[in-house]
Amino acid sequence: MPKNELTALAAQLESFLGDPHDPASRMPFDQVMAYDEREEYPFALVSMVRRWGVPEYSLPGAQGGRAGNVETGFNLARIVARRCSSTATAMVINNLAFMPVWIGGTDEQKRRLIADMKDGHSMSWGLSERAHGSDLLASDMTARKVDGGYLVSGEKWLIGTATMADRMTLFVRTGERPGPGAFSILVLDKARTPADTIRELPREQLHGLRGMDISGLRADDAFVPAENLIGAEGQGLEIALKATQAARAVINGLAMSAADTALRLTLDFTEQRMIFGQAVSDIPYSRRQLTEAFADLMICDAVSLGAVRSLQAAPEQTSVWTSVAKYFLPTLLERTVSQLSVVLGARFFLRGHPRYGIFQKKLRDLLVANFADGNTVVNLRNLGQQLGGLLDGARGADEATRARAAERAATLFGMHRPLPVYEPWKQELFSRGADDALLAAPDGLARLRELAMDAKEEERGRLLRAADAAQELLDHAEELAEQHAALQARLGRTLGQSAELFDLAKQYCLLHTTAACVLTYVHSHEVLEDPLPNAAVLLLQLERLRRHLRPHESITDQADIDEVMRVLRHQYREHRLFSYWQFPLAHS
């Protein structure tokens, strides 16, 4: 969907939902908090966004949905999630449960399930198990073949909407021999399954998303007809892993929306609160905290822009892009919102405050992105397994390879660029040593320096400083490659399980994220509305990344921070999402 069409669609949804601070709006904060306090599933809110059609933008248009790409559904979910994380999560779970069908199902299976969902039915994704967590190869739920279908036995646990959903997409063991070919995907229709063969497990009490249905399902020889097999027998692990790639990209929107609301609530306070004769926003320390939080959000926006678009524009590399995003974004934003809580002060603790009570809920809610659909360990391990090839690929790439990467980066980070229709079956489980973000980074830096030459004096200086900072961070790839080679020589086959490899994977995320910030600036600057893009914002983004390596060194001065504050205030006062997607927000 073109940028202007997506912006218009987001604005329509925003207008429909209204100002969340207005009790008369359709999804007000006071109602969201009431559901949370009662730990009650938000049926009315979920039903409302379904009637509007939000879930349909994450279902394939060819079989009855409205989606041609992932980016539209991702951004509409952000609009909902900035108000109610539980409603957005329920919606995302429903669409991710369909993802295995999108990847491996027949046209008829897709049409039938999409028609059911448009009629109000929902799905859940039965992947994890109590005893095995993220170790999919150890999964115990079995599906024994019988005449006309399968008899399913076993348990799935910590499953979103497991009780509420009408159907559950199941990852099951169909083969007796151990290994990746022993698993398949089935769709269990609970309404058509004998009552004595399935039992819904008790709902779990949660730290965040208190209103969500997170429970499980126990099956004892539950019959699933053969027509509900998705893909071929033995193809289940491949389908599940590809579905998880999409989940890793999409779920970050929940954390970003929580942080957006938290920053907006903090500004509500700091712009009005006077202390020592000035607004809290004008106190240098508070201003620094606010602008750093804004820079963190813009970092996450750049990384997610590339990760979500990679599902369509670079499907063979999405194992890297989505793993970087899924590790780095929620980890960073947890610290960001904690930092904002210090600025908000005592009001952070006032759960019943009509304006700020929602803040502590958002801090709790965003934590789900740290572990759902692949936790920190899983994503760092995925990167660690590919790290040698990625670093060697970046060092040894020829000019033709870098030119192809630079051309594709223009689509990955150019918000106005059209995307190919989403074909999730084209996603690959390993990138084969290619990461277009790193490969295109030299071209991005060259473009950034060219933009600096055409800029006014103050902006020119900031862009050149930003280019130098990015170059310094990207040059760390050489040292990282040497560390990886030395570690591999020392540990041999045990390298993959070493804590040191996980640390190197974290550093690789910094390189990819640095490239994402630069490439977003150079490829989207022409279509962004003033005051974005902004050289001071980019400089502060790079300072925030640089501090992972040099925690006590600054590359910005007070004038830079004041300029970032000007941009932040503009976005806040003009009611714009804190994002390169400058969606207009409802206000009253």
N, C-alpha and C positions, 0 to 999 in steps of 0.2 A: 504494500500500500504506500503510495507517495507520501512524502512528509506532510504536505498541506492537508491531505485527506485524513491522515492519522491524527493530526492536531485537531481537526474539526470533529472527528469522532470522539476523541478524548474530551473535548469541550462539551459535546452533547451529553456524555455520561456524567461529567462534573455538574452540569446544569441540572440534570435530572436528580442527582443525589443531593445537591444543595450544600450550603455551608454547614459543616459538621458541628460548629458551635451553636447553631440555631436549633433549638429543641423541636421546632416545627418542620425541620428538613426530613428527608426520607431516611437518612442514616446518621443521626446525630450522636455525638460523643456520649451524651448522658444515657442513651439507650444502649450503646455499645458497652459502657461501663456497667450498666445494670445486668446485662447478660453475663459479663465477666464475674461480677460479684456473686451471682447465683450459680455460676458454673453451668450455664444453660446454653444449649446449642441454639444459634441464632436462626431458627427456621424461617422467620418472616423476612429477614434480610437476605438469606440465601435464595429464597423463592423470588424476591423482588429483582435481584440482579439476573436471575435466570430468565424471568419474564422480559426484562429489558433486552436480553440476548447476549450478555457478556460471554458466557461459555461457548457460544457458537463461533466466536472469533478464534477459538483454539481447536476447531474441528474442521477437517478438510472440506473445502467447497465443492469438490467434485462428487462427493457422496452426501451432500445435504447440509454441510456446515457453511461457515462464511470465511474460513481461513485459507489464504494462500501463503501466509508466512507466520512465523512465530512471534515476530516483533509486535504485531498488533495486539494479540492476546496478552503478551507480557506487559505492555503498557496499560491496557485496560485494567488488568489485575492490580497494577500499582495505584490506579485511581481509587479502586475499592479498598485496597490494603491501607492506604493512609488514614482511613477512617476505622475500618474493622478488620484486623488481621485474621480473625477466625472465619469470617465470611469469605475473604479472599483465599484463605487456605483450603476451605471446603471446595471452592470453585477450582482451584489449581489441582487438588487431588483428583477430582472428577475427570479433568482433562488429561492428567498424567496417567490415570488408569486406562484411558483409551489409547494412550500412545503405543503400547505393544500391538494393538489392533491396527493402528495407522501404519506401523512398520511392517507387520507380517500378515495382516488379515486380507481376506478377499474383498472385492468391492461389495459383495452382498453382505458380508459380515459388518463392514463399515456402515453401509446404508441402514441396516437393521438397527444397530446400536445407536447411531446418530438420531434416527427417527425416535427411538425410545427416549433418548436424553432430551430431545426437543419437546417431548410429551411430559417431561418432568422427572423421569427416572434418573438415577445416579449410579456411579461406579466407584469402587475403591480398588487399590492396587495391593494385592496380597503378596508381598515380596519377602519381608523379614520374618524371622522366627526367634522365639524367646532364647533358645539355647545357642543360636549361631550368629545373630546380628548381621553384620556385613559380609560374613563368610558364606557366599551363595553356594559354593560347591559342597558345603556341608548340609544343605537344606534337607529336611527329613520328610516333608509332605510328599506323599506318593500318589500316583495315579495309575491304577492297575487296569489294563485293557480288558474289556468284556464286550460281548455282542452289543453293537450300537453305540459304544462310548467308553467311558472310564469310570472306575470307582475311586474316589478321592478320599484319602485318610491322612490326618495330621493336623497341625495347628499353625496358624499365622498370627503374629502378635505385634503390637504397636503399629496398627494399621489405621490410617486416617479414614474416617467415616465408615469403619467396618460394620457398625451396627445400623447406621442410617441408610447406607447404600443398598440398592436393589440387586446389584451384581458385583462380583469381585473377580478381577483378573488375577489368576493364580499362577505362580511360578512353582512347578511341581516336578518331582522326580519320576520319569517314565522309563528309565533304563536301569538295569541291574548293575552294569559295570560302572565303576567310578570314573569321573572325568567330565569334561564340559559337554559332551554329547548325551549326557544322561537326563537332560532336563527339557521340559516343554512348557508351553503357555496354554492355559485353559480359561474360559470364562464361565464362572459359576453363576447361574441365575437362581437366587435364593428363593424367589416366589414359586419356582417350579421344582424345587428340591424337597423331598419328603422331610417333614419336620423333625423326625427322629434321627436324621443323618447329619444335621448341622446344628451347632449351638454357638450363639454369639457370646463372646467372653465379656467379663465386666469391664466397663469403661474405666480408664485410668485417670486419676487426678493429676493435674499438670501444674508446673510452675508458671508457664506462660500459656497463652491460648486456652484459658481455663474453660471456655465454652465449647471447645472442640470435642468431637467424638473420636477419641483415640482408644481403640479397643482391639478386638481380634476375633478369630473364627476357629472353631474346632469342627472338623469333618470326620465322620465315621462311615466309610463306604458310601459317600454321597455320589449319586450318579450325575455325570456330566455327559451330554450327548456328543458324539464325534464331530458334529457340525460346529461345536464350540471350541475345537482345537484351532489355535492361531498359529499359522505357519505350519512347518512340518515337525514331526516328532524329532526331538534332539536339537532343535533350533532355539530352544528356550533361553539358554544363557546369552547367546548373541543378541536376541531380541531384547532381553531384559537390560543388558548393558547399554544398548543403544537408547532405550527408553530412559535410562538413568542419565545419559548425557543431556537429554532435553530437560530433565528435572533439575539437574545441576545449574543449568543456565537460567531457568525460569524462577526457581525458588528464591534466588537472590533479590528479586523484586520486593519480597516481603520485608527483608531486612532494610533495604533502601527506603521503602515507604515509611517504615517505623522511624528511621533516622530523620527523614524529611519532616515528619510530624513533630518529633522531639525538638529539632532545631527551630521549627516554626513556633512551637510553644515557648521555647526559651526566649526567642525574640519578642514574643508578646509581653514577656516580663521585662526583659532588659531595655526595651525601647521606651517603656513607660515608667519604670522604677527609678526614682531619683535617690541618690545617696551621695553624701559629701558634696552636694551642690551640682551634681551632673548625672546624666542618665548612665545606667550601668553599662550600656553598650559603648559609652565613650571613655570608660576606664580602660587604660591600655591593656591591663592583664585580661580583663573580660573580653575586650575586642579581639585580642589574640586568640582566645579560646573559641570564640564564635567563628572567626574566619578560618581557623584550622579545621573546625567541624565542617564548614562549607566546602573547603578544599578536599577533605576526605570524601564527602558525598560526590563531588565532581570526579574524583579519581575513580570511585566505584561506578559512576555513570559511564565513564570512558571504557572501563574494562567490560562492563555488561553489554555496552553497545556492540563491541567486537564479538563477545562470546555468544550473544543471542543471534547475531547476524551470521556467525560462523556456521551455525547449523544448516544454513542454506548456501552461503557463499564459499565455505571451505569445509564441507562435511568430512573430508578425510583427515582434517586436523582438529576436529572438535573435541577429541579426547583430551587435548592439551588446553585448549581455550576454556572449556567449561570447568576443568579441574582447577586451573588457576583462579577463575572467578569464584568457584565454590569454596576454595580455601581462603582466599585473600579477603573477599568482600565482607562476609559476616564476622571474620576475626577482627578486621579493622573497625567495622561499625560498632561492634560491642564496646570497644575502647572509646570510640567517638562519643557515643551516647552517655557513657559513664563520665566522660569529661564534661559534657553539657550539664549533667546533674549537679556538678560542683558549682557551675555558674547559676543554675536555678536555685540552689541553696535549699532552705527549709521547705519550700513549696514542693520539692521533689518527694517529700515524705507525706504530703497531705493527699491521701488517696481519695478523699471525698470532696476535694476542691473542685468547683464547677468548671474551672478553666484548665488547671494543671494536673488534675487527678489522672488524666489519660497518659501522662508522661511515663509514670512508673510501669503502666501496662505495656507501653510500647517497648520499654527496655526489656521486659520479660519476654514479650512476644518475639522480638527479633532473634532471640537465642535459638529458636527452632531451626534457623537456617544453618547453624553450625553443625547439626547432626543429621537432619532429615535428608533422605535420598543420597547418602554418602557423606560420612563425617570427615573431619579434618584429616584423620589418619589415612582413610581410604583415598582421599584426593592427593595427599602428599606421596603416598605409595605409588599411585598411578603415574604421577610426574617423575618420581624417582626411577621407576622402571624404564622410562624413556629418556632420562636426563642425558646420558652419554651421547645418544644419537642426536638430540636437540642441540647440544653444545657443539658437537662436531659439525652438524649441518650448518650452524650459524657461522662457524669459523671458516669452513671450506667451501662456502657457496660461491659459484662463479657469477659473472655479471648477468648472464641470461636468467639464472635462477632468481637473482635479486630483482631483476626487472619485472619478472612475472609476479613476484611477491608484492612489489610496489604497486603494480597495476591492480592486483586483487585487494590490496589494503585500501585503495580508493573506494572500493565498494563496501568493504567491511566497516570502515570508519566514516564514510561519506553518507550522512543521514538522508540526503536527497537522492542517493543512488538506488535504482530499483534492484530488487533481489530476485533470483530465480525462484520458482515455485518450490515450496518445501517438499522434499522427497526424503524422508528420514531413513529409508532403507539404504541410502547412499553413505550414511555415516560409517566411519571405520573406527575400530577399537584401538588402533595405534597410529600415530602420525607419521611413522617412518622417517623420523628425523627432521620434519619440516614444521616450522612455526612462522607463518608469514608476518607476524608482528615483529619478531626479531629480525627476520630477513629484510623487511621493508624499513626498519628503523634508520639506516643510513640515508635512504632517500627522504624519509620524513625530516631528519635533521637538516638536510640540505635545503628542503623546502622552507623549513622554519627560519633558517638564516636568510633566505631570499625574501621572505615576508618581512623580516627585520629591516632589510635594506630599504624597503618601501614605506616603512612606518615612520611616524613622528618621533622626535628625539627621545622622549621619555619612554615610549613604548618600545622603540628600537633597543634601548639599553636593556630593558627587561627581557625581551625576546632573546637577545644574545646571551644574557646570563642564564636564561632557561635552557638554551641550546647547550651551553657549556655544562650545566648541571646534568642534563640528560646524557650528554656524551660521557661524563664521568661515571654515571651509573651503568651505562651500557658497556663501557670498557671493562667493567667488573666481570664480564662474561669470560674473558681470557683467564683470569685468576680462578674463576669457578671451574672452568674446564680442567685446569691443572690440578685443582684440589680433587676433582672427581676421578681423574686418571690415577692420582696417587692413592686415593682411597680404594679404588678397584684393584690396584696392584697389591695392596696390603691385605685386603679382606677377601678377595676372590669371590667365590660363590656366596659367601655370607653377606656381600655388599647390600643386597636387596632388603635385608632385615635390620640394617644398622641404623642407629639414631643419627649418625653423621650424615647419611644419605638424605634423611628427612630434612636436616638443616640446610643442605645444599638445595633441595627442592624449594624450600622457603625463599632462598636467595634468588632462585630462578624466577619465582613469581614477581620479584621486584623488577627484574629485567623486562619481562613481558608487560607488566603494568606501566613502566616508564614509557615503553614504546607505544602503548595504547593511548596514554595522555598526549604525547606528541602527535601521533597520527590522527587522533580525533580533532585536534586543533587545526592541523594543516588541511585536512580533507573536508571539514565541515564549516570552516570559518566563513565561507561565502554565503551560507544559507542560514546562519544564526542571526538572531535579532539582537541589536545593541541592548545591553553592554557585553554580551557574549559574542565571540570568545574574547578573553581578556588576558593580556600578557602577565599581569600581576597574579591572576588566579592560577595560570599555568606555572608560574615560578613558585608559588606556595604549594601547589600540588607536588612539584618535584622536590621541594624542601621536605615535605612530609614523607616522601619515599626515601629520600637520602638519609633521614634520621633513623631509619632502620639499621643503617650501617654506621652513621655518625650521629648518635643521639643528642649531642649537646652543641652541634654546630648549626648556625643559621645562615641562610643565603638571602633572606629578605630583610628589609629595614622597615622603619615605621611608616614611611611613605608608601611602601608596597602594601602593608597591612591596611592602611587607610583606603587605598584604592580597592582592595578586595572587599572591604566593608561597604564601600559605595556600591559595588556590584551586588553584594548580598542584600543590602537595604532595598535596592531597586527591585530585585526579585521578590522580596518580602512585601514591599508596599504595593507593588503592581500585581500581587497575587499570582505568582508564577511558580511552577514546580521547581525545586532546586535541582535542576537537571539541564543537560543540553537540549532535551526535549522541553521547551519552554511552554508547557501546557498551561493554559489559563485555568485558574482555580476558582470555584464558586465562593462567593463572599457576600456578606450582608452588612 
